[in-house]
Amino acid sequence: MDIVIVDSMTCGSHTITVQCYHTINDVINLVQRELGYQGVGLEYCGEEIQPGNSLFIDTGITSFEEVIVTPSWGEELQKAKKGVPLDELPEWTRSIEPIVWECITRNGEDLQFASPELQSDQRLVLAAVQQKGTALKYASPELKNNLSIVLEAIRQEGESFFHASDDLRREEMVISEARWSGIMICV
């Protein structure tokens, strides 16, 4: 059963943040690791966990602690791995890093559909511009001013130069890289 859990719980003096774990066993393993002992049991109400239902974790230290379950994204991740573009997936998937990663590594232009938070993620933006240099136009302003990302984008596609920040478009190294890529620049 795939689930995504986003919440935290307190067990005695321990606060455990559970986020983006895919299976019930992942949750059990996290609780065991955080509390430093084995034998944590997990019980849940109902035959199947649905979005909005509650998952109860019995740590053996305190009474049941409630964690809210959000929609599972395992199915959407599989679609992304099969090549479904990000704009054809549900809108809520645009802030799920593994789904966005799958999409942008196949088509860097999918960065335009990612959440603003992920458009500010240096690792994701770098992957997008490595796949399609002009994806730089969808990066956050801060990353359009990141020299290594801009240079990589220009190496992939010279016209990415025009999506870099004004400051970087004046840098000799950036101008030189753009010229090397075949872009005519007058200064």
Backbone hydrogen bonds, N-H to C=O, Kabsch-Sander energy under -0.5 kcal/mol:
donor,donor_aa,acceptor,acceptor_aa,energy
3,I,22,H,-2.1
4,V,70,T,-0.8
6,V,68,I,-1.1
7,D,18,V,-2.0
9,M,16,I,-2.6
11,C,14,H,-3.4
12,G,10,T,-0.5
14,H,11,C,-2.4
16,I,9,M,-3.1
16,I,14,H,-0.5
17,T,15,T,-0.5
18,V,7,D,-2.5
18,V,16,I,-0.6
19,Q,17,T,-0.6
20,C,5,I,-1.3
27,V,23,T,-1.4
28,I,24,I,-2.3
29,N,25,N,-2.8
30,L,26,D,-2.3
31,V,27,V,-2.5
32,Q,28,I,-2.7
33,R,29,N,-2.6
34,E,30,L,-2.7
35,L,31,V,-2.3
36,G,32,Q,-1.5
37,Y,32,Q,-1.1
41,G,58,D,-0.9
43,E,56,F,-1.1
45,C,54,S,-0.6
50,Q,48,E,-0.5
52,G,69,V,-2.2
53,N,50,Q,-2.4
55,L,67,V,-2.0
56,F,43,E,-0.6
57,I,65,E,-1.9
58,D,41,G,-0.7
58,D,56,F,-0.5
59,T,57,I,-0.8
60,G,62,T,-0.5
65,E,57,I,-1.6
67,V,55,L,-1.8
69,V,53,N,-1.3
70,T,4,V,-2.2
77,L,73,W,-2.4
78,Q,74,G,-1.9
79,K,75,E,-1.7
80,A,76,E,-2.3
81,K,77,L,-2.5
82,K,78,Q,-1.3
83,G,80,A,-1.7
84,V,79,K,-2.2
88,E,85,P,-1.7
89,L,86,L,-1.3
93,T,90,P,-1.9
94,R,91,E,-1.8
95,S,92,W,-0.9
96,I,93,T,-1.7
97,E,95,S,-0.8
99,I,96,I,-0.6
100,V,96,I,-2.4
101,W,97,E,-3.0
102,E,98,P,-2.0
103,C,99,I,-1.9
104,I,100,V,-3.0
105,T,101,W,-2.0
106,R,102,E,-0.6
106,R,103,C,-0.8
107,N,103,C,-2.2
110,D,107,N,-2.4
111,L,108,G,-2.0
112,Q,109,E,-1.9
113,F,110,D,-1.9
114,A,111,L,-1.2
115,S,94,R,-2.7
119,Q,115,S,-2.0
120,S,116,P,-0.5
120,S,117,E,-0.8
121,D,118,L,-1.2
122,Q,120,S,-0.7
125,V,121,D,-2.7
126,L,122,Q,-2.4
127,A,123,R,-2.0
128,A,124,L,-2.3
129,V,125,V,-2.7
130,Q,126,L,-1.9
131,Q,127,A,-1.3
132,K,128,A,-2.8
135,A,132,K,-2.4
136,L,133,G,-1.7
137,K,134,T,-1.7
138,Y,135,A,-2.2
139,A,136,L,-1.8
140,S,119,Q,-2.2
144,K,140,S,-1.7
145,N,142,E,-0.7
146,N,143,L,-1.3
147,L,145,N,-0.7
150,V,146,N,-2.7
151,L,147,L,-2.8
152,E,148,S,-2.0
153,A,149,I,-2.4
154,I,150,V,-2.5
155,R,151,L,-2.2
156,Q,152,E,-1.7
157,E,153,A,-2.7
160,S,157,E,-2.2
161,F,158,G,-2.2
162,F,159,E,-1.3
163,H,160,S,-2.3
164,A,160,S,-0.5
164,A,161,F,-1.3
165,S,144,K,-2.5
169,R,165,S,-2.1
170,R,166,D,-0.6
170,R,167,D,-1.0
171,E,168,L,-1.2
175,I,171,E,-2.6
176,S,172,E,-2.9
177,E,173,M,-2.1
178,A,174,V,-2.3
179,R,175,I,-2.5
180,W,176,S,-2.5
181,S,177,E,-1.4
182,G,179,R,-1.8
183,I,178,A,-2.4
185,I,183,I,-0.6
187,V,185,I,-0.5
